[in-house]
Each structure stands twice: as C-alpha cells, then as structure tokens.
C-alpha cells in the first residue's frame, strides 16, 4: 500500500516504497553519494558558505517583471466576479487585460 506524507497545504506526497528506497541506496553507493552520518554532520547550510552569498542574494524570489503590478482591494459585482472566476486559472490577469483595454480606448 502506497504511503504518503501530507504538507501544511494538504498536498499528499507519495513516499518511496522499500524497493524504490533500496534502488536509490544502491545507486548512491555506486556513484559515491552514499554519505555516512559523520560525513553528513559536516555539511553546512548554503547560507553559511561565504562563496554562495552572492548567488543566494541574486536568485532570491520570483524574477522581476518588466511591467509590475500593485496589490489593491477592490469591490466588484457578483456578476463580474463570477464571470471572470469561471474562466479558470489566470482570471485576475484577464480582468487586468480588460481594464487595460478600457483605459487605452478612453484616452
């Protein structure tokens, strides 16, 4: 029977079976990445390795968009909200596109 671990968000992640774990361990032994407990204790977090500081700072977070947006609070009618939400994932982007077209046509 497949076992799972559950994340805080409720997502279920399958755990390796004993057979899969044995294969992974064998591959680690063959390629030299099967470290002992003593070797693992010597590992440091990347944040403690001076050579990695610039890399960590440069690659933190989502890449900046060419055209940024601002988070606001807005009241919309049920009809408008239901229509755009029914269009699926990305509905907020589509709503923004409609508003941009309105602005361009009324300048």
URQUIRA-V785901 format. One line per field, one symbol per residue. ss: DSSP state (a for helix, b for strand, c for the rest). psi: psi as a letter, one per 30 degrees, with the letter a starting at -180 (. if undefined). burial: 1 if it has 16 or more other C-alpha atoms within 10 Angstrom, else 0. A space follows every 10 residues. Layout:
ss: ???
psi: ???
burial: ???
//
This chain:
ss: cccbbbcccc cbbbcccaaa aaaaaaaaaa acccccaaaa accccaaaca aaaaaaaacc cccccccccc cccccccaaa aaaaaacccc aaaaaaaaaa aaaaacc
psi: kkllkkleff kkkklkleee eeeeeeeeee gggilleeee ffklkefgje ffeeeeefgk akkklejllk klkkklleee eeeeeffakg eeeeeeeeee eeeefg.
burial: 0000000000 0000000000 0000000000 0000000000 0000000000 0000000000 0000000000 0000000000 0001000000 0000000000 0000000
//
